[in-house]
Amino acid sequence: MQLFSTSSFAPPPSLRLRRDRAERILNGLRAAVVFLLAASALMYAPHLSKALNTANVVVLAPTLAWTVAQYLTWYRRDELPGWLSSMNPIVDVTAVTAIIGGYALAQSSGVLALRSPIFLMYFVVLAGRPVASSVRKAAFISALAWFEYAALLLWLWATNRVPIVVNPIDAVQLARITPLDEAAKLVLLGVFGIVSTYATYWVEHLVREASRESAERQRVVTRLVQAELDTLKLQLNPHFLFNALNSAMALIATDPPAAERMVSELSDFLRLVLSTSSEQEVPLERELGLLDRYVAIQRVRFQDRLSVTCNIEDGVRGALVPSLLLQPLVENAIRHGITPRAGAGYVRVTARRIGDKLSITILDDGVGVRARRSRERSRGTGLGLTNTMTRLIHLYGDSHEFESGDRDEGGYAVRITIPFRLGRISPTRDSVSVGEKLAAVSQL
């Protein structure tokens, strides 16, 4: 287990935000403690020597100023500077060491200073490391606290500021210090530092594992959604192919040349579909190219019974749309709206930008929603609309709108609104003339 091998691990935003929040809370606690100590120092100031009052001012005033300065300088920001999580515990540890040393100097004896409860503040500082620091910072602060206190003891013993006795009972009765007691305090401080560092590592380890599991779950969900989208697209292709082959078979006996043209157009259409089979979104221009091939296939079958109009606003041909979006909807309009009519009919496709949205409408003057639903129930169809709605939900979630229903003038309309995002237009040889072919009425 390598505690210090996490330098290459960039903490996720959630961990950084939690550490930032923890640092703000710890600074609030620091401010409260320093204010209480300052208030206590003021209350006891008349009863303390000048040297002790000077020690309190020298240590507490800079610490209080540093704490307040943080609120005035950085706490209005969304995120605190990263170095504060190192600087604050360094200031805290050094302040504890300084106040113990200052009391020892002021009293010419370090016994009372070493027995002061202020020593426990080392543990308070270390206890906050797992929630506010990285592993290396926690290890550094733990080592700093141990070495500062050890250096303070050596200095006090070297300058004879603490009388030493071996017997602990004599130390209590004679106001002395025993090396065993101070060594035990160093051991406790070292052990707590190790625990604090390991706790910090464990927090990072848990966050890292949770982040990896979350990323893996997201990848699995993405793969599942991708597989479902691919399945929906695969359903659309045989659906159209089945309809087109049925039409070609019907023409074989009555008009063999027309059947041959339909098969040729169908071959070109399928080639274009396969060229975009791996893409979930394509530029609208490419979708119009596929629609142009579909129109050519239907031209063979319907001849002059149907007209198709495309009205595409300038600047939206490069907008990204779901691949195989227009053809199933136009096919749905022809198959369930226009085909049941006795006379001719039309289908109109419009696309325009509305703010940051792309609005696409496919409408017809066919038999309307009641006849369409009756026809779909009896023939088990309606796959184009169902798959389109499902794909839009997977691709855009709540960022899309899908509406369908009767028109006041008669017929049926489908309206789709999706986010407007530009892609690259790279028209194939077959789709270069889409604008010219579908900007006007195509007689089928």
N, C-alpha and C positions, 0 to 999 in steps of 0.2 A: 504494500500500500504506500504510494508515493504522495506525501502530503503537499509537496512543493512542485508537483508536475502539472499544475493547473494554469501555468502562465499562458499556455496556448488556448485555454478555454475562455472564450469571450462570454461573460455572463449575459443571459438574455435580458431584454428590457424589463421584464417583470422583476427580476432580482435586483437590477439597478434601482428601480423605483422603490422597492422595499427597503433597500439599504439607504437610499436618500431619505425616505420617511423616517427610518430608524435614527439616522444622524440628526434629523431635526428634533426628534423627541429627546434624544440624549442631550442635545444642546439645551433644550428646555429644562431638563433635570439638572444639568450643570449650572444653569443660571439660577435655579431655585436654591441649590446647595450653596453656591457662592454668596447669594443674597442672605441666606440664613447665617452663614459663617460671618459675613460682614456685619450683620445686625448683632450677632453675639459678641463680636469683637468690640463694637461700639458700646454695648451694654457693660462689658467688663473692662473697658479702657481705663476708667478711673481707678480700678483696683490692680491694674497690671503695671509692670515697670515700663519705663520708656523704651527699653530694648525690645520687650515683647510686643509692644504696640507698633514699633518700627518694623518688626518681622511680619506682623499681620498686614501692615500697609504694603510692604514690599512684595508680598506674595499675592494677597487678595486683590489689590487694585489692578495690576496688569491682567490677571485672570478674568476679573469682572469686565474690564474694558474690552478684552478679546472676545468675550461671549456676546456682549452687546453689539460690538462692531459687526459680528456675523449677521445678526438680524437686520442691521441697517444696510449692509452691503450686498448680501447674496440671497436673503430669504424671500425676496420678491420674484426670484427666478423660478422657472419650472423645475430646474435641476441644479443642485449645489455643485461647486467644483469638486472633482474627484479627489484632489489632494487634501481636502478637509477631513476625510475619514482617517488620514494618517496624522495630520497636524493636531487635531483635537485631542486624541489620546496621548500624544507626546507632551502636549501642554499640561494635560491632567496629571500624568505620571510625574513629570518634572515639578509641578506645583506641589504635589504631596511630598516629594523628596525635599524640596526647598523649605517647606514649612516645618518639617521635622528638623532639618539642619538649622533653620533659623531659630527655633526654640532652643536647640542645644547651645547655639552661640549666645543667645540672650541670657541664658541661665548659668552659663559657664559649666554646665553639666548636662549630659545627654540622657540621663536616666528617665526623667519625666517625659522628654520628647519621644524616646523609644517606646515608652509604655502608653503613649497617647493613642486613643482610638483612631486617630487620623490614619494610622497604618492600614486600617481596613479599606480605605479608599482605593488602594491598589486593586483589591479584589473587585470593587465596584466598577472600576475602569475596565478590567479584563472581562467582566461578565457581559459587557455590552458589545464585545468584539464579534461574536458569531452572527449577530443580526446587522452589523454596520460595516464590517471589514472583510477583505479577502483573506485567504489563508496566510499569505506571506506577510500581510500587514499585521494580522493577529499574532503571528510568531515573533515579528519584530517588536511589537509592543510588549509582549510577554517577556522577551529577553531584556528589553530596556528596563522594565520595572525591576526585574531580578538584579541586574547589574547595578542599577542606580542605588538600590537599597544596600546591596553588598558593598559598593564603594563608600556609601555613607557610613556603614559600620566600621570599615577599615580606617576611614578618616577619623572617626570619633575615638577609636581605640589607639590610633597612632598619635593623636594629640592629647591623650590622657583625659578626654572629656567624659569618659564613662568608666567608673571604677568597676573592676571585674572580680567576682568571686565564683568559686566552683559550686558551692552548696546552694541549691535553689532556696532553701529555707532562710539561710543567712542573707541571700539577695533580697528577699522580701522584707526581712526585719531591718536590714541595714541600708535599704534603698540603693542596692547595687544591681548590676546586670550580670547574668551568667551566659557564657558562650553557648551552652546547650539550648537555652531559650531562643536566642537569636538565630542559631543554626536551624532550629525547628521552624522558625518563621520563614527563613529562606527556603527550606524544603517545601513548606506549604505554598509559598509564593510560586516556586518552580512547578510544583505539581498542578496548581491551579492554572498556571500559564499553559502547561501542556494540555490540560483538559479544555481550556478555552480555544486553543489552536485546533485541537481535534474536533471540537464542536463546530468551529467555523468550516473545517474541511467537510464535515458530515452534511452541513447545510448546503454547501456548494455541490456536494455529491448528489444529494437528493434533488436539488434543482436541475442539475445536469441530466440526471436520469429521467426526471419528469419531462424536461424539455425534449430529450431524445424520443421518449415514448409518445409525446404529443406530436412531434414531427412525423414519427412513423405512422401514427394513427391518421394524420392528415394525408400522408402519402397513400395509405391504403384507401381512404375515402376518395381521394382524387382519382386513384386507379379504378375504383368501383364506378364513380361517376363517368369517367372516360369510357369504361367498358359499356355502361348503359347507353351513353350517347352514341357510341359506335354501333351498338345493337339496334338503336332506333334508326340510324342511317341505313343499316343493312336491311331493315324492314321496309324502308321507303323504296330502295332500289328494286327489289323483286316485285313490290306492289305496282310500281310504274311499268316494269318490264312485262309483268303478266297482262296488264291492260293493253300495252302497245302490241304485244304478240297476238292477243285476241283480235285486235283491230286488223293486223296484217293478215291473219288467217281468214278473216271475213272477206278481205279484198282479193285473196288469191283466186277464187272461182270467178269473180265478176270483173276484176281489173288487175291482172297480173303485173303490168308495169307499175301501177300505183303501189301494189304490195312490195315490189322490189325497191321502189324509192323510199318507202317507209322503213324497210329493214336497213337501208343504207343510212338514212338519217338517224335511226336508232343506234347504229354502230358508232356514229360520230358523237351522239349524246353520251353513250356509255363511256367512250374514251375520255371525254371531258370530266365525267363524274369520277372516274378512277384517278384522274390527275389531281383531284382535291380530296381524295378519300381519307387522307391522314390529317386533314385540317378541320377544326371545328368552326372557325370563322374565316371568311374570305371577303375581299372587297365586293361591294355591290355590283361593280362592273362585271366581275366574273360570274356572279349569279345571273345577270342579264344575258350573258353568253349562253349559259345552260338553258335559260328560258327560251332564247332564240332557237336553239336546237329542238326543244320540245314543241315550240310553235310550228317548226318546219314539219315535224312528224304529224301533228294534228292537221296541218294544211292538207296532207294527202287524204286524210279520212273525211274531214268535214267540208272541204272545198269552200263554197261561199256561204255556208250556214252560220259562220262565226267570225267575229272580228275581235282583235286584241289590241289594246292601246296601252302604251307605256308613257307616263308623264314623269320624268325624272328631273328634279330640280338641280340647277347648276351647283357644283361643289359637293355633291353627296355621292358621286359615283365611287369615290375612294373609301367611303365609310364601310366599316367592318360589319358584316351580318352573318348569321349562322349559315353554314354551307347547306345547300339543298333546302333553302327556305321558300323561294318563290315558286319553283316548279310544282311541289306537292299541293300548294294552295291554289295555284291556277288550275291544276288538274282537277282538284276537288270542285272548283267552280264550274268547270266544263262538264265533268262527269255527272255531278248531282244537280247542277243548276240549269245548264244550257241543253244538255242531251235530252232531257225529258220534254223540252219544248217542241211544239210542232213547227214553229218558224225559226227565223234567225235570231241570234242573240250576240251579246258582246261581253267581254271581260276587260276591266280597266285596272292597271297597276300604277300607283303613284308613290313617290318617295320624296320627302322633303325634310329639311332640318327645322326643328322647333327648339330654340335655345341650345341646351346641351343634349337634346334627344333627337333620334332619327325616327320619323313616323312613316310607316309603310301601310298602304291600304290596297287590298284586292277586292274589287266589287264586281258584281254581274247583275244582269237583268233577268235572271232565271226564274225558276218556279217558286223560290222563297223557302223559308225555314220549315214550314209544316210538311210540304211535299218532300223536302230534302231529308228530314228526320224519318219520315215514313219509308223513303227509299233506302236510307242507310240501315234501318232496322231490318228491312226485308232482305237486303243483300249483304248485311254484315260488313259494311264499309265505314268510311269516316276515319280511316287510319291516318290520313294526312294531317287533319286538324288535331287529333289526339297526340300524335308524336311531336308535332310542332309545339304545342303547349308544354309538353313534358320537357323538351329540349330547352325551351326558353326559361323554364323554372331552374333547370340545372345550370345554365350558362349565366343567367343574370339575377336570379333570386327575386328580391323585391324591387329591383331596378328596372323592371319591364312591365308593360301592360299588354293584355291580349283581350280584344273584344270581338265578338261575332254575333250576327243577328240579321233580322230583316231590315231592308231599306224602306223608307217611306214611299219612294218611287216604284217599289217592287224589286224583287231580287234579293240578293244576299251580300253582306259585306264583312270582311275581316280586317281589323285594324290592329297593328302591332307598333308598340313604341319601345325602343331600346336605347341604351346610352350611345351617343354619337362619338365614335372613335375612328380616326383615319388610319387606313392601312396602305400598303403599296399596291398600286395598280400595275399589273404586268399582264396585259391581255395576250391570249394565245392567238395564233394565226386565225383561228376560226371565229374568235369573238371580237376582232378588231372593229368590225362594222356593226356591232350591236346597237350603238347609238343611232345610226342611220336606219337600221332595220326596225327597231322597236319604238322610235320616237314618234312615228306616225302609225296609222292604222295598218295592221297586217291582216289581209284578207285570207281566210283559211278555207 
